[in-house]
């Protein structure tokens, strides 16, 4: 294999790795369980605590056809903690998505019946886009598999770059 072919292949790997680093992520709220009445009051907050959220990502709320839910975004932590219904409530009608378009703390609840008090609520910290400086008001996220994947992609890109130089 000639040096030019090796260099071309390495460049393709580098480009692919860099695209993974900046790609937006669609987060299925609740994973396979979906946006449904949870088995315990910490289910959705536990789910959210294991994720990293960035500007450009989306939250995708999926409900079972036989369950009625909505999505609301309280304005403050006090309203979130008290399950206070905000002025705007969005219907999920099976699938609903929310674009994470700004960094900062965001709160989400279901306002149907007693669902919020039963644990259908979670809060997240949305970070600035990868590569952009984080807002001083937004704390860094806990380590997660998503941030590990981004670091792994960056490490792979750097390794390919080094192999290109050596070859």
CORRAJO-V313503 format. One record per pair of residues at least 6 apart in sequence whose C-alpha atoms are under 8 Angstrom apart, sorted by the first residue. I is the first residue (numbers start at 1). J is the second residue. D is the distance in whole Angstrom. If there is no record, write none. Layout:
i->I j->J d->D
i->I j->J d->D
This chain:
i->3 j->167 d->7
i->6 j->164 d->7
i->6 j->167 d->8
i->7 j->164 d->6
i->7 j->167 d->8
i->10 j->160 d->6
i->10 j->161 d->7
i->10 j->163 d->8
i->10 j->164 d->6
i->11 j->160 d->8
i->11 j->161 d->8
i->13 j->157 d->7
i->13 j->160 d->7
i->14 j->156 d->8
i->14 j->157 d->5
i->14 j->158 d->8
i->14 j->160 d->6
i->14 j->161 d->7
i->15 j->157 d->8
i->17 j->153 d->5
i->17 j->154 d->6
i->17 j->156 d->7
i->17 j->157 d->6
i->18 j->153 d->7
i->18 j->154 d->7
i->18 j->157 d->7
i->20 j->150 d->7
i->20 j->153 d->7
i->21 j->130 d->7
i->21 j->150 d->5
i->21 j->151 d->8
i->21 j->153 d->6
i->21 j->154 d->7
i->22 j->129 d->8
i->22 j->130 d->6
i->24 j->54 d->8
i->24 j->55 d->8
i->24 j->56 d->5
i->24 j->57 d->5
i->24 j->58 d->8
i->25 j->56 d->8
i->25 j->57 d->5
i->25 j->58 d->6
i->26 j->57 d->6
i->26 j->58 d->5
i->26 j->59 d->6
i->26 j->60 d->7
i->27 j->57 d->7
i->27 j->58 d->6
i->27 j->59 d->5
i->27 j->60 d->6
i->28 j->34 d->7
i->28 j->59 d->6
i->28 j->60 d->5
i->28 j->61 d->6
i->28 j->62 d->7
i->29 j->35 d->6
i->29 j->44 d->8
i->29 j->47 d->8
i->29 j->59 d->6
i->29 j->60 d->6
i->29 j->61 d->5
i->29 j->62 d->7
i->30 j->43 d->8
i->30 j->44 d->6
i->30 j->47 d->6
i->31 j->47 d->8
i->34 j->61 d->7
i->34 j->62 d->5
i->34 j->63 d->6
i->34 j->64 d->8
i->35 j->61 d->6
i->35 j->62 d->5
i->35 j->63 d->5
i->35 j->64 d->8
i->35 j->69 d->8
i->35 j->120 d->8
i->36 j->62 d->8
i->36 j->63 d->6
i->36 j->64 d->7
i->36 j->67 d->7
i->36 j->69 d->7
i->36 j->120 d->7
i->37 j->115 d->7
i->37 j->118 d->8
i->37 j->119 d->8
i->37 j->120 d->6
i->38 j->44 d->8
i->38 j->118 d->7
i->38 j->119 d->6
i->38 j->120 d->7
i->40 j->118 d->7
i->40 j->119 d->7
i->41 j->117 d->8
i->41 j->118 d->5
i->41 j->119 d->4
i->41 j->120 d->7
i->42 j->119 d->6
i->43 j->119 d->7
i->44 j->119 d->7
i->44 j->120 d->7
i->44 j->121 d->6
i->44 j->122 d->6
i->45 j->121 d->7
i->45 j->122 d->5
i->45 j->123 d->7
i->48 j->122 d->7
i->48 j->123 d->7
i->48 j->124 d->7
i->49 j->124 d->8
i->49 j->142 d->8
i->50 j->142 d->8
i->50 j->143 d->8
i->50 j->144 d->6
i->50 j->145 d->8
i->51 j->144 d->6
i->51 j->145 d->7
i->51 j->146 d->7
i->52 j->126 d->8
i->52 j->141 d->6
i->52 j->142 d->8
i->52 j->143 d->8
i->52 j->144 d->6
i->52 j->146 d->6
i->52 j->147 d->7
i->53 j->124 d->7
i->53 j->125 d->7
i->53 j->126 d->5
i->53 j->127 d->6
i->54 j->100 d->7
i->54 j->103 d->7
i->54 j->126 d->5
i->54 j->127 d->4
i->54 j->128 d->6
i->54 j->129 d->6
i->54 j->130 d->7
i->55 j->100 d->5
i->55 j->101 d->5
i->55 j->102 d->6
i->55 j->103 d->6
i->55 j->126 d->6
i->55 j->127 d->6
i->55 j->128 d->5
i->55 j->129 d->5
i->56 j->99 d->7
i->56 j->100 d->6
i->56 j->101 d->6
i->56 j->129 d->7
i->57 j->99 d->6
i->57 j->100 d->5
i->57 j->101 d->8
i->58 j->97 d->6
i->58 j->98 d->6
i->58 j->99 d->4
i->58 j->100 d->6
i->59 j->97 d->5
i->59 j->98 d->5
i->59 j->99 d->7
i->59 j->100 d->7
i->60 j->95 d->7
i->60 j->96 d->6
i->60 j->97 d->4
i->60 j->98 d->7
i->61 j->92 d->7
i->61 j->94 d->8
i->61 j->95 d->6
i->61 j->96 d->5
i->61 j->97 d->6
i->62 j->92 d->7
i->62 j->94 d->5
i->62 j->95 d->5
i->62 j->96 d->7
i->63 j->69 d->7
i->63 j->92 d->7
i->63 j->93 d->8
i->63 j->94 d->5
i->63 j->95 d->7
i->64 j->94 d->6
i->65 j->94 d->6
i->68 j->93 d->8
i->68 j->112 d->7
i->69 j->91 d->7
i->69 j->92 d->6
i->69 j->93 d->8
i->69 j->110 d->6
i->69 j->111 d->8
i->69 j->112 d->6
i->70 j->89 d->7
i->70 j->90 d->6
i->70 j->91 d->4
i->70 j->92 d->5
i->70 j->93 d->8
i->70 j->109 d->8
i->70 j->110 d->5
i->70 j->111 d->6
i->70 j->112 d->7
i->71 j->89 d->6
i->71 j->90 d->5
i->71 j->91 d->6
i->71 j->92 d->6
i->71 j->108 d->7
i->71 j->109 d->6
i->71 j->110 d->5
i->71 j->111 d->7
i->72 j->85 d->7
i->72 j->86 d->7
i->72 j->88 d->7
i->72 j->89 d->5
i->72 j->90 d->6
i->72 j->108 d->6
i->72 j->109 d->5
i->72 j->110 d->6
i->72 j->111 d->7
i->73 j->86 d->7
i->73 j->88 d->8
i->73 j->89 d->7
i->73 j->106 d->7
i->73 j->107 d->5
i->73 j->108 d->5
i->73 j->109 d->6
i->74 j->80 d->6
i->74 j->84 d->7
i->74 j->85 d->7
i->74 j->86 d->5
i->74 j->107 d->6
i->74 j->108 d->7
i->74 j->109 d->7
i->75 j->86 d->7
i->75 j->107 d->8
i->76 j->107 d->8
i->77 j->107 d->7
i->79 j->85 d->8
i->80 j->107 d->6
i->80 j->108 d->8
i->80 j->109 d->7
i->80 j->121 d->8
i->83 j->109 d->7
i->83 j->111 d->8
i->83 j->116 d->6
i->83 j->117 d->7
i->85 j->111 d->6
i->89 j->111 d->8
i->100 j->126 d->7
i->102 j->126 d->7
i->102 j->127 d->8
i->102 j->128 d->7
i->103 j->125 d->7
i->103 j->126 d->5
i->103 j->127 d->5
i->103 j->128 d->5
i->103 j->135 d->7
i->103 j->138 d->7
i->104 j->125 d->6
i->104 j->126 d->5
i->104 j->127 d->7
i->104 j->135 d->8
i->104 j->137 d->7
i->104 j->138 d->6
i->105 j->123 d->7
i->105 j->124 d->6
i->105 j->125 d->4
i->105 j->126 d->6
i->105 j->138 d->7
i->106 j->123 d->6
i->106 j->124 d->5
i->106 j->125 d->6
i->106 j->126 d->7
i->107 j->121 d->8
i->107 j->122 d->6
i->107 j->123 d->4
i->107 j->124 d->7
i->108 j->121 d->6
i->108 j->122 d->6
i->108 j->123 d->6
i->109 j->116 d->6
i->109 j->120 d->6
i->109 j->121 d->4
i->109 j->122 d->7
i->110 j->116 d->5
i->110 j->120 d->6
i->110 j->121 d->7
i->125 j->138 d->7
i->125 j->139 d->7
i->125 j->141 d->7
i->126 j->138 d->8
i->127 j->134 d->6
i->127 j->135 d->8
i->127 j->138 d->7
i->127 j->140 d->8
i->127 j->141 d->8
i->128 j->134 d->5
i->128 j->135 d->7
